[in-house]
Amino acid sequence: MPSSSGSGTSYVNININGLNKLIIMHIGQKIKEVLEQRHRPVTWLAREINCERTNVYNIFSRKDISTGLLQKIGTILEYDFFKDLSEESFKGGKPRK
């Protein structure tokens, strides 16, 4: 069940194969990090997703986001946010084959 620590970081406590795990990822901050790694300004991303610059800053503050918007931003930034979320979810869990 999704919850919040009060710090703006989203966390989810899940049970996989009897192991309780705490998943932590602030997706808005991750988007901001990737945008900075790509050396792209906020105005560029705003143009690409057809919104105002202030909306991009709003995205950075979000702890969760719709999958459609995340996919669109990932495609524009050429980054697989879903892979990061998946890896974060299964960290320390059952080994991959």
C-alpha positions as CSV (number, residue, x, y, z in Angstrom):
1,M,0.0,0.0,0.0
2,P,1.5,3.4,-1.0
3,S,2.5,5.7,1.8
4,S,4.6,8.7,2.5
5,S,7.3,9.5,4.9
6,G,6.3,13.1,5.1
7,S,9.6,14.1,3.5
8,G,8.1,14.0,0.0
9,T,9.6,10.6,-0.7
10,S,7.2,8.0,-1.8
11,Y,7.6,4.5,-0.4
12,V,5.8,1.2,-0.7
13,N,6.1,-1.7,1.7
14,I,5.7,-4.9,-0.4
15,N,6.0,-8.6,0.4
16,I,7.8,-10.8,-2.2
17,N,8.4,-14.5,-1.4
18,G,8.0,-13.8,2.3
19,L,10.4,-10.9,2.3
20,N,9.1,-7.5,3.3
21,K,10.8,-4.7,1.4
22,L,10.7,-1.0,1.5
23,I,10.7,0.6,-2.0
24,I,11.9,4.1,-2.2
25,M,12.0,6.3,-5.3
26,H,10.9,9.8,-5.8
27,I,10.1,9.7,-9.5
28,G,10.0,13.5,-9.9
29,Q,13.5,13.9,-8.6
30,K,14.6,11.0,-10.8
31,I,13.2,12.8,-13.9
32,K,15.0,16.0,-12.8
33,E,18.3,14.1,-12.4
34,V,18.0,12.5,-15.9
35,L,17.2,15.9,-17.4
36,E,20.3,17.4,-15.8
37,Q,22.4,14.4,-16.9
38,R,21.2,15.1,-20.5
39,H,22.2,18.8,-20.1
40,R,18.8,19.9,-21.2
41,P,17.0,22.9,-19.7
42,V,13.5,22.8,-18.2
43,T,12.2,24.9,-21.0
44,W,13.3,22.2,-23.5
45,L,11.4,19.5,-21.7
46,A,8.3,21.8,-21.4
47,R,8.3,22.3,-25.2
48,E,8.7,18.6,-25.8
49,I,5.8,17.6,-23.6
50,N,3.8,20.6,-24.7
51,C,3.3,22.3,-21.3
52,E,4.5,25.4,-19.4
53,R,7.8,25.4,-17.6
54,T,6.0,25.7,-14.3
55,N,4.3,22.3,-15.0
56,V,7.7,20.7,-15.4
57,Y,8.7,22.0,-12.0
58,N,5.5,20.5,-10.7
59,I,6.5,17.1,-12.2
60,F,9.8,17.4,-10.3
61,S,7.9,17.7,-7.0
62,R,5.7,14.7,-7.7
63,K,6.4,11.4,-5.8
64,D,4.2,9.5,-8.3
65,I,3.2,10.1,-11.9
66,S,0.9,8.5,-14.5
67,T,2.4,5.8,-16.6
68,G,1.5,7.5,-19.8
69,L,3.3,10.7,-18.8
70,L,6.3,8.8,-17.5
71,Q,6.5,6.8,-20.8
72,K,6.4,10.1,-22.8
73,I,9.1,11.7,-20.7
74,G,11.2,8.6,-20.9
75,T,10.9,8.5,-24.7
76,I,11.9,12.1,-25.0
77,L,14.8,11.8,-22.6
78,E,15.8,8.4,-24.0
79,Y,15.7,6.9,-20.5
80,D,13.8,3.8,-19.2
81,F,12.3,4.9,-15.9
82,F,10.3,1.7,-15.7
83,K,13.5,-0.3,-15.6
84,D,14.7,1.8,-12.6
85,L,11.4,1.3,-10.8
86,S,11.4,-2.4,-11.5
87,E,15.0,-2.8,-10.3
88,E,14.3,-0.8,-7.2
89,S,11.2,-3.0,-6.5
90,F,13.1,-6.2,-6.7
91,K,16.4,-5.1,-5.1
92,G,17.6,-7.8,-2.7
93,G,14.8,-10.2,-3.8
94,K,14.9,-13.4,-5.8
95,P,18.0,-13.5,-8.1
96,R,17.3,-12.9,-11.8
97,K,17.9,-15.7,-14.3
